[in-house]
Amino acid sequence: MLACGLVAKKAAALGLKPKPWVKTVFAPGSRATELLLKRAGLLESMQQLHFATCGFGCMSCIGNSGPILPEMHDICGDIELASVLSGNRNFEGRISPDVSQNYLMQPAAVIAYALAGTVDFDMEADALGKDDEGHDVYLRDLWPKADEVEDLMAYVDADLYTQGSAGLYDGDAAWQALSVEKSDLFAWDDESTYVRRAPYFDGMGRDPEPPAAIENARVLALLGDFITTDHISPAGAFAADTPAGRYLVERGVQPSDFNTYGSRRGNHEVMMRGTFANVKLANKLAEGRKGGWTRDFTTDEVSWLFDAAMNYEAASSPVIVIAGKMYGSGSSRDWAAKGPMLLGVRAALAESFERIHRSNLIGMGILPLQFAEGENAETLGLDGTELFTINRQGRNATVTAVKPDGSACEFQAIVRIDTPTEDDYYAHGGILQYVLRSLI
């Protein structure tokens, strides 16, 4: 951050500014960071380049940086928009629903790209802009030397963090005004749109019952390679016309108060409506429509995936997901398994799985199945219109897919329950049920 501030100071002194179409966000992880820049005499330069502190903590990387400029929103369907950030998440649609490409880099480079105004830029050969005298300014003119940064490290001491964290746990007036009653049980509020009692234990008996057979299951989503946990369960902002948005509007929440999926993870009603709702998701059953759409075989129409899942549930029809390589890649996320389970997904059939997501699926009672080597949906001629019956035999499963014309495709899949403990979790319906029964 000291290097970032030095780049900003030199750029501001030369009269450079970010391009007018660039949205700038500065949300340091702690007050100590802002205090360090202030002590080093760099904070004012950051502000001159429109990088003024808007808050502290996770913002840009969790979709909390707010909407992009209106004129950029209007053209995002025609031009591929990109973000450059020093956060730690860069999934499609995560920073903003309007932004597909997101590049992670050090803070000083974020300043440089804001000045350039495009990621289609050669930092070694292209000028970032012109100074007040009309001379070209290059990144090499702004980049600090190692000793410049080292000199400012003297401002990093114990007092920086003591002062930066002062009053951290006091909270504001609204926080301090909250009433708390002591109780052995959590006091669920039926009117809350943030925290609700999830149905994981509804109908649960003392002893586990064998997992129900998966017969005549419909395909809820037919996906390609490298589907991330952010595609499955996005964490960013969402619009009023989405299932999650409709749910909140019906309960009197204004779109300006929606917040993000990540902030509402304590409400399963919001999160299950956000499952497979990433605006960049390509579901091959959605007939080219990007986002949380699928073909609903109960109506034979393309509809919101959540609505289709509820129709399948009403029809007592189990559903499965089919995907390609490295299903569930990216950062681990529990809701990428919880959401599908709540939508009725009983199995995920993929060419390969990301390790932790595979384990999370088992933990929520979803059977992970892997295509045999060299096989996938395309080689087997599967298009998602079939009815699937899965017969497990230990580490293998026979999968029968019946097409609309009555013809059938039968193939072997590998059951990716890799350890005895995972088998115990699956037999109990998931890790939550296993733990509760163990405690009892």
Sequence and secondary structure as in RCSB ss.txt:
>XXXX:A:sequence
MLACGLVAKKAAALGLKPKPWVKTVFAPGSRATELLLKRAGLLESMQQLHFATCGFGCMSCIGNSGPILPEMHDI
CGDIELASVLSGNRNFEGRISPDVSQNYLMQPAAVIAYALAGTVDFDMEADALGKDDEGHDVYLRDLWPKADEVE
DLMAYVDADLYTQGSAGLYDGDAAWQALSVEKSDLFAWDDESTYVRRAPYFDGMGRDPEPPAAIENARVLALLGD
FITTDHISPAGAFAADTPAGRYLVERGVQPSDFNTYGSRRGNHEVMMRGTFANVKLANKLAEGRKGGWTRDFTTD
EVSWLFDAAMNYEAASSPVIVIAGKMYGSGSSRDWAAKGPMLLGVRAALAESFERIHRSNLIGMGILPLQFAEGE
NAETLGLDGTELFTINRQGRNATVTAVKPDGSACEFQAIVRIDTPTEDDYYAHGGILQYVLRSLI
>XXXX:A:secstr
 HHHHHHHHHHHHTT    TT    B  SSHHHHHHHHHTT HHHHHHTT  B  SSS GGGT S    HHHHHH
TTTS  EEEESSS   TTTS TT  EEEE  HHHHHHHHHH  SS  TTTS  EE TTS EE HHHH   HHHHH
HHGGG SHHHHHHHTTTTTT  HHHHT      SS    TT SS    STTTT  SS      EEEEEEEEE  S
  BHHHHS  SB  TTSHHHHHHHHTT  GGG  BTGGGTT HHHHHHTTT  TT   GGGTT  SSEEEETTTT
EEEEHHHHHHHHHHTT  EEEE  TTBTBSS  THHHHHHHHTTEEEEEES B HHHHHHHHHTT EEEEE TT 
 TTTTT  S SEEEEEEETTEEEEEEE TTS EEEEEEEE   SHHHHHHHHTTSHHHHHHHHH 
